[in-house]
Amino acid sequence: MVNSPRASNRRYLPTSPFKPPPEGPPAEQYELDDLVTHDKYGLGRVIRVESDAVVVDFTAKKIRITAPFARMIKL
Protein backbone atom coordinates (compact mmCIF):
# COMPACT_ATOMS: atom_id res chain seq x y z
CA MET A 1 0.00 0.00 0.00
CA VAL A 2 1.36 3.42 -0.91
CA ASN A 3 1.12 6.21 1.64
CA SER A 4 0.06 9.37 -0.08
CA PRO A 5 1.26 12.71 1.31
CA ARG A 6 -2.33 13.96 1.25
CA ALA A 7 -3.42 11.39 3.84
CA SER A 8 -1.60 13.19 6.65
CA ASN A 9 -3.09 16.55 5.66
CA ARG A 10 -6.70 15.46 5.88
CA ARG A 11 -8.73 17.33 8.44
CA TYR A 12 -10.94 15.60 10.98
CA LEU A 13 -14.68 16.12 10.55
CA PRO A 14 -16.74 16.26 13.77
CA THR A 15 -19.47 14.12 12.18
CA SER A 16 -17.03 11.34 11.29
CA PRO A 17 -17.64 7.93 12.90
CA PHE A 18 -13.88 7.47 13.28
CA LYS A 19 -11.74 8.71 16.15
CA PRO A 20 -9.79 11.94 15.62
CA PRO A 21 -6.08 11.53 14.83
CA PRO A 22 -3.83 11.55 17.91
CA GLU A 23 -2.17 14.83 18.78
CA GLY A 24 1.59 15.04 18.54
CA PRO A 25 3.71 15.18 21.68
CA PRO A 26 3.99 18.65 23.25
CA ALA A 27 7.04 20.69 22.36
CA GLU A 28 9.87 20.59 24.88
CA GLN A 29 9.93 23.61 27.21
CA TYR A 30 13.34 25.15 27.90
CA GLU A 31 14.33 27.61 30.59
CA LEU A 32 17.29 29.94 31.00
CA ASP A 33 20.55 28.09 31.86
CA ASP A 34 19.22 24.63 30.91
CA LEU A 35 21.96 22.28 29.73
CA VAL A 36 21.21 20.70 26.36
CA THR A 37 22.87 18.44 23.84
CA HIS A 38 22.43 18.79 20.10
CA ASP A 39 23.18 16.14 17.46
CA LYS A 40 25.24 18.57 15.37
CA TYR A 41 26.64 21.15 17.82
CA GLY A 42 27.17 19.08 20.99
CA LEU A 43 26.82 20.31 24.57
CA GLY A 44 25.46 23.78 25.22
CA ARG A 45 23.58 26.07 27.61
CA VAL A 46 20.35 27.98 26.90
CA ILE A 47 21.05 31.72 27.10
CA ARG A 48 17.75 33.12 25.76
CA VAL A 49 14.20 31.77 25.50
CA GLU A 50 11.79 33.12 22.87
CA SER A 51 8.20 32.14 22.10
CA ASP A 52 9.12 29.72 19.26
CA ALA A 53 12.90 29.38 19.59
CA VAL A 54 15.84 29.27 21.99
CA VAL A 55 19.37 30.64 21.69
CA VAL A 56 22.01 28.18 22.85
CA ASP A 57 25.68 28.90 23.62
CA PHE A 58 27.76 26.00 22.29
CA THR A 59 31.10 27.64 23.37
CA ALA A 60 32.28 27.77 19.74
CA LYS A 61 29.22 29.75 18.62
CA LYS A 62 25.74 30.83 19.63
CA ILE A 63 22.90 29.22 17.63
CA ARG A 64 19.19 30.12 17.48
CA ILE A 65 17.18 26.89 17.27
CA THR A 66 13.48 26.99 16.41
CA ALA A 67 10.73 24.66 17.61
CA PRO A 68 10.08 21.67 17.54
CA PHE A 69 13.73 21.11 18.64
CA ALA A 70 13.93 17.70 16.93
CA ARG A 71 17.69 17.24 17.29
CA MET A 72 18.09 18.74 20.78
CA ILE A 73 17.65 17.06 24.15
CA LYS A 74 17.46 18.67 27.60
CA LEU A 75 19.92 17.18 30.12
N, C-alpha and C positions, 0 to 999 in steps of 0.2 A: 504494500500500500504506500502510496506517495503522499507525503505531508505537504500540503500546499501552504504557502506563506499567508494566504488569506484566512486560513482556519484560525490562526492565533489572533487575528484582528476583528473577529466577529464579536458583535456586542451581544450582551445578554438581554433577552426580552422578559419583562416581568410576567407575562402570560405563558411563558414556556413551561412545559411539564418537567423539564430537566433542571438539575441543580445548577446554580451559578458557578462559574469557574472559580477555583480557589484564588485568593489574593496572594500576591507575592510576599516574601518575608519583609518586615519593616527595615528601612535603611538604618545602618549602624549610626549611633549618636556618639560624636566625639566632643570632648571638652578640652579646654586649654591645658597644656602640659601632659596630655596623654601620650604614652609611648606607643608607637606603631611600627609595623614592619610592612614593607612593600616589596612585591615580587621583583621589581626592576631597580628600585633605589635603595633598598635595604632598611636599616634601622633609622628611625627618626622620631622627632617630638613635635606635636601639634603646637603651633605658635599663634594661629588665628582661626576662629570658627566663624563661618558665614552661613547664610540660610541654606545654600545648596552646595557648599564646597568647604574645604579646609585647606590651610596653608601649613605645610610640614617642613621643618628644618632637618635636612638630611646631611648635615655638616658640610658636605661638598657644595650643596646648593639648596635653595628654598623652592619648593614646588607647590603649586595650587592644584589640588585634586578635587574634581567634582563628583557629586553623588552619581551612582550608587556605590562607589568605593569598592569595586569588584576585586581589585588586586591588592587591597590593603586590609590588614588585620590589627585590631587593638590588642596590645599585650597587657 
